[in-house]
Amino acid sequence: MVSSHSQRTVTYSPAYTLVPTYECFNRCTYCNFRTEPGTDEWMTLEQANAILKSLQGSGTLEILILSGEVHPNHPQRRAWFQRIYDLCELALSLGFLPHTNVGPLEFEEMATLKSANLSMGLMLEQVTPKLLDTVHRNAPSKRPELRIAQLERAGQLKIPFTTGLLLGIGETPDDWRDTLKEIDRIHRRWSHIQEVILQPHSVGTQQEQRGNNFELKQLPQVVALAREILPEDITIQIPPNLVTTPDVLLDCLAAGARDLGGIGPRDEVNPDYPHPHHRALAETLTPAGWTLKPRLPVYPQFDDWLSPKLKAIAIQIRSTIDCFS
């Protein structure tokens, strides 16, 4: 007889990240991703096509479209948005499942992207406005009300959505609670948030101010708090490349985390911290009674929110990975 302990499941998304541009008009002091506007050559569709074709047959399911943020009034905003949409359509045409996270978007932009994405995302980070005086003082789109509005728009549009907290950027435990309660409030209205990421700030070589790593031993406490506040239908995600201590990783799972996010060749947001291979993760998880299983960037309970075309693709691909898991 198989014990229930051995049946516990942790999921991850076999993913690859496409970055149309690293240019960003925000200057968050902890960022290891951005370049100055006007200094980066945008990814072309031809470049993306070559990358995606090389990934066919590799087991990659999700294509994360991740971009620096372009100012809403920038003359290139329309061209930037078109490039993002075209990348999503290209990924779909080659058998991949797009998930877009490119900063705050207008309602019409999100409605357009819904037709070419299985899910979308935006980190709420923290709802306290005090960070606008410190790490976000040169980051206009990190105003909490702008990001809250994005989560509300996603709910109105019935877009399966991922959000999360960035931990260790000057917030307090009370701020964690406030941010989680805000996510809970929005989800109770729209029922659209499929995952909440708890991302510990990890110092990198490119950031403007050195700062400190989030104290990893606190992470299980944050997971437990999230599990206490958020409803059960929201999955809690932790990034295994930033949770570098196996004991802490297992403690986070014991506290209620159930997903490890997108795992691919490179973490573009934290390039100093390579993703572990899923087989290496399984070597940590299996002896502790956890089963590691791939998933799609949309959870099954949201299939009916997709267009008929996207729903059919999701169901077909999910059936193939269920056969081999």
N, C-alpha and C positions, 0 to 999 in steps of 0.2 A: 504494500500500500504506500502511495506517495504522500508524504506529509504536506500540509498546507504551507509549511515553511519553505519547502523546495519549489513551490509553485509561484512564489512572489516574482513579479515582473517589473523590470526597469526598461524603459524604451529610449531610443535615440533615433535621430534622422540621418541617414547616410547622405551627406550634403556637400555641395561645392558652392563657393561664393564668387559671384561676378560683381566687380566694382566698376560702374560706368565712369565715376570720377571720385577722386579723393578730395577734391576741392570742397571747402566748407566755410560758410560765412560766420559760423560760431568759432570761438576760441576757448574751449573748455580747458582748464589748466592741466587736466589729467589725461588728455587725449593722446593716443598713440596711432591715430589713423589719418588725420586731416593733412592737407596741404593748402597753401594760400590760394585763394581764387586767382585764376589766370595763369597758374604755373603747371597745370596738369593736362596732359593730353587725354581726352576722353576715350574710353574703350569703343572701338568701332564694332559694327555688327559682324564684319568679316572676322575680326579677332575673336569675338565671342563664338561665332560659328565654328571656328577651328578648335577652340577649347572644348566646346560642348560635344563635337563629334569625337574628340579624343576620349571623352568620358563614357561614350556609349559602350555598354557591356561591362562597365566597371563596378556596377552595383549602386552607383549614385542615383538617388531618387529626387532629392530636393535641390533646386537651384535658388540660393538666396541672392536676391538682387539687393545689394547694400551700397548706399551712396552717401557721400558728403552732402550737406544740405545747401541748396541753392536758394538765395533770397527770393521771397514771393514776387518782388518787383524787379528782379534782375532781367535784363533783356534776353538772356539765354534760358529763362525758366521754361518756356514752352518747348524749346528744343531738347532741354534736359529731360522733361517729362516724357516727351515722345520717344527718346532713347530708352528710357526705362520700360515703357510699354512695349516697344519693339523687342527688347531683350526678353521680356516675359513671353511674348508670342513665339519668338525663336526657340526658347527653351521648350515650350509646349510642343512645337512642331517636331522636335527631335526626341520626344519621349520623356521629357523631364517635367517636374512639378514645381512651378515658381512660387516663391514666397518673397514679398517685397517689404523692405524696411529702409525708408529713405528720408525720414524726418516728417514733420507735419505737412499734411496735404490738404488742399481744398476739397470740399464735398464732391464737386464734379470730377476732380482728379481721382478720388477714391472710387467713385462709381464706375469710372472708366476702367481702372485697374482691377476691379472685382471680376470683370469678364475674362481676365487673363491670369488670375492668381487663385490658388486654392486657399490661401490664408495670407494675412499681412501682419505687420507688427510695428510697435514703437515702444521704446523703454520710457516709462513714466519717470524713472529714476527716483526722485523724492518730491513730495508735494510742498515741502517747506520753502517759502520764498527767501529765507535767509541765505541760501546758497547763491542767490543773485548778487550778493555782496562779496562772495569769495570765489569759488571755483567756476561759477557761471556768470561772473560780472561782465564778460565779453561774449556772452552766448545768448543772443536775444530770443532764440526759439526754445530755450530751456525754461522759459516762464511756465510755471506749473499749469496755469489756466489754458495755455495753448495746447499742451499735451493732453490734458484732461478732455479738451474739446475734440481732439483726434479720436480718443477712445469712444466718446459719445457718438461721433460720426460713424465710426465702424459699426457700432451697435445699430444705429438707424438703418444702415445699409445691409445689415445681416452679413457682415464679413467676419469669418472666424479669425480671432485676433490673439496675438501674443504680446504681452507687456512685461514689465518687471521693475525691480529695484536695483539701483547701483549702490553698493554698500561700501562705506569707508571714505566718503568724500566730504565729510564734515558734518554729517547728520547725527542724530541721537537715536537711541532706542524708541523714544516717543515718536520720532519722525517715521521710523519703520511702521509703527502701529498706525499712524495717521495715513500713510501712503497705502498700506494694505486695506484699511477701511474705505478709502476712496475707490480703490479697485473693486472692492466688494460692492459698494454702493452702485457703481456703474454697471457691474455685471448683473446685479439683481434687477436692474431696469431692463437690460437688453439680452442677457444670457448668451453673450458672444465671446467671452474670454476663455480660450482653451488652455492657456498656459501662463504662469507667472514665473519669470526667471529671477532667481536671487543671485546676483553677480557680484562677487567680491572684487573691489578695486585691487588690481595687481600692478605694481609699479613697472613701467616699461622704459625703454631707452629713448623714446621720441617725445615724451611729454614735456610740457613747458615748465611745470614745477614738479619737483621730485616727489613730495608727499610720502605717504607710508602705505604699505599693504594693509588691507583689511585683516584683522586678526581672525585667522581661519577657525580657531577653536570656538569662536562665537557663532559660526554659521549654523550648526545644528539648532541653536537657540532661535535664530531667525526663521529657520524652516518650521520649527514647532509653532512659533508665533503665527506664521503664515497659514499653517494648517488649522490653527485655532480660529482664525478670522475668516478665511476664505471658504466658500462652499466646496463640497466634495467634488463637484464636477469641474473644478479648475485644477489642472495638474501643476504641481510645483517642480520646476526645473532648476538644476544646478549644473554649471559647466565643469566637466571633469579635468580640463586642462588647467583650470584655476584652483581647483580643490586638489592640491598636489599630495596630500597626505591620505593614504588609503583608509586609515581609521576614521578620519573626519568625513570622508566620502560615505563610509558605511554608517556612521552616526547620523548623517543627513538623511539617508534612506530610512533609517529607523525612526527618524523624527517626522517622516512623511513625504520626502521628495521621491518622485517616481519617474523623472525623465532627465536625460543628460544632454538634450539639445542636439544641434547639428554638429556632426563630426566629419571633418574633411581634412584636406591637406594643410590648410592654413586658417588660423583665426585672424581675420583681417583687423579686428578691433584690438586684439591683444597679440600682436605678431611675435612677441618674445616668448610666448607660451604655446608650443605646438600641441595639437590635439593628440591624445593617446589613440592608438589603433584600437578598434573595437575588440579585437582578440585579446589585447593586453587588458582592457577593461574587464572582459569576461573572466580573465584569470584572477582578478580581484574579487569579482562579484559572485562567481559560481560557488567557491568554497563556503561563502557566507549564506548560501541558500537563495541567491537572486538569479533570475534568468534575464539575460540581456536580449532584447528583441528590437529589430528595426521597425520604424513606423513612417507613415506619410506626414507631410506638413499640414494635413488636415485630419482632425480626429473624426472617427466614424459618425459620432452624433451630429456632426455638422454637414454631412453629405447632402442632405436635402436643401441646404442653403446655396449649393452650387448650381450653376447653369446645368442643363441636361448634359451638355458636352463634357464639362469638367467632372460632373458626378460619375459619368460612365468611365472616364479615365481613372478616377480615384478608385472606384470599386474594382476595376480590372487589375490595376497594379497592386492593390492591397491583397487581392486573392492570390497573386503570385508570391508575395513575400510571406503570406500566411502558410502557404504550402511548404516553404523551405525553412520556416523558423522552428 
